[in-house]
Amino acid sequence: MQQQLTAPYSPQQNSVVERRNQTVMAMARYLLKARVVPRTFWGEAVSTVVFILNRSPTKALKNKTPYEAWHSEKPAVNFMRTFGGIAHVKVTRPHAGKLDDRSIKMVFVGCEPGSKAYRVYDPASGKLHIARDAVFDEAKGWNWAEHGDGGVPDTFTVEYTVRATTAG
């Protein structure tokens, strides 16, 4: 391998990367438009696109996936879901009442890197949660217009829920 540098502000010198960036942005734009997801989630859409592309076969690797080339094993894709689809996330708060809801309706916005968890946005609280226990209704998307964009701010908080376990 040999490192080759390009002149500053001359992206045309690296046409392969520029083409890939165009592909990523076109796919991200489509993910947002397909479910009418607000632009605030552009970063989540880009992360999801890269996640998908790394698990998709490419001619450059003789129909292997980038994941497969790097890890020497085929990637699992059975857990992947439709971006912008409805996710009913299991409520994990302690001491829930017998008649309390057992799930919260949220919006799927991606997979959490390094785990088998999902990234889901709760329009009611304005927070993005990392959750494992969810049931998906991929045929439906959140009606952002009806809910006034769900009060989506320019930024949002990512909230990690950690379940305490006792050894015994």
N, C-alpha and C positions, 0 to 999 in steps of 0.2 A: 504494500500500500504506500502511496505517496500523497502527501497533502498538497493540494493546489488551491491557491488563494485567488479571489476575484477582486476586481477594483470596487471600491465603495460605491454604493448607489447605482449599481449596474446589474440588476437581476437578470437581464437577458443573457449574461454569461453563464448562468446555471439554469438552462432551459428545462432539465429534468425535474428539478425541485420546483421551479415555477409552475410547470404543468401539474405537478402533484398538488401544489397549493390551490390551483384553480379547481381541481377535482374536489378537494376537501371543502372549499368554500361553496361550490355549487351544490354539493350534497347537503351541507349544513343549511343552506338557504332553502332547499327542498324540504328538509325535515321540519323547519320552522313553518313554512307555508302550508304544508300538507295538513297540519292539525291546527293552524292559525295560532301558533304559540308565540307569545310576545318576544321581541328582539332581545330582551333582557337575558334570555336563555341562549344566546348565540354561543357562549363558551361551552355550555353543556352539549349543544348540538355538534360543535366541532370535536369535542372529546368523544362523543358517540360515533361520529364518522370515522375518526382515526381508529377507534376500537373495532369497528366493522371492517375497515380496510386491512387492518393487521390480521384479520381472521378470514380474509377472502383470497382465493387463489390468484396468482399473477403470472403472466407469461415470463417476466423477468427472472422468476425463480422456477421456471419449468413446471407451472401449475401447482406449486406449493404455496402455502400461505407464509407471510413474513413471520408469523408466530411459530409455525412449524419449522422454518429454517433456523430460527433462533433457539427454540427449546427442544428440537428433535422429536416432537410429538404433535399429533393433530390437536388443534384447539377444540375445546368443548363449546358448542354454540346453542345447546338445547335450552339454556336459561335466558337467551336474548329475547327481548320484548319490543313492541312497537313504540317508538319515540312519540311522546305526547299522549299516549293512551292512558286510560283510567286504571289506577291501582288502588285496591282496597287493602290498606296496610293494617296489620294486626295491632290492636291497642295493647301496649305492654306495661301500662301503669299498674302499680300494686293496688290491691284492695278495690278492684272494680266491682260495682254493684251487679246484681243478678240481671237487671234489666238494662244496664248500660250498653251502648254500642260496643261491639267487639272489633270494629274496624273503622278507619277514617278514610274517606275518599280523597285521593291525592292524584297527582299527575306524574307519570314516569318520564324522567328526563335523562336516564343513562344508567350505566353500570359502574359500580365503585371499583376503581383499580386495585388489584391485589387481593380481592376478596370475591365472594359469591353474593355480594349484597347489591341492592339497587339504590339508585339516587332518585328520590321522589320529592316533589314539591307540594307543600300543603298551602293551597291558596288562602285558606281561612286564617292561618297564622303568619303567612309570608315567610315560612322557613323551609329550607331544603333538608330532608332527613335521609339518613342512610339506614335502610331497612332490609331485612332478609325475608321476613314473613309477609308475603303479599299475594293477593289473588288479582289477576289482571282481566280487564274487559277491553281488549285491544281494538274491538270494533268501534268503540266510542272514544271521543276526546273531550276534554274539558271545554265548556262553552265560555270562552274568555269574554266574548261580547256581552253575554247575558249577565255575567258576574262582574262587569266593569273591569276587565283584566285581572280580576281577583285581587285588586289592590297591589299589583306587582310593582315594587319600587325599582329604581335603577340598579340597586344591589340587593342581595338577599343573604341571609345567614344560613350556614350549613350547620346542622345540629346532629351530632353523633349520639345515638342512644346506646348505652352500654348496660347490659343485663348483669347484675351481680349474681354470682353463684356461690354457694356455700359448700365447702369440702367437709365431708363428714363420714 
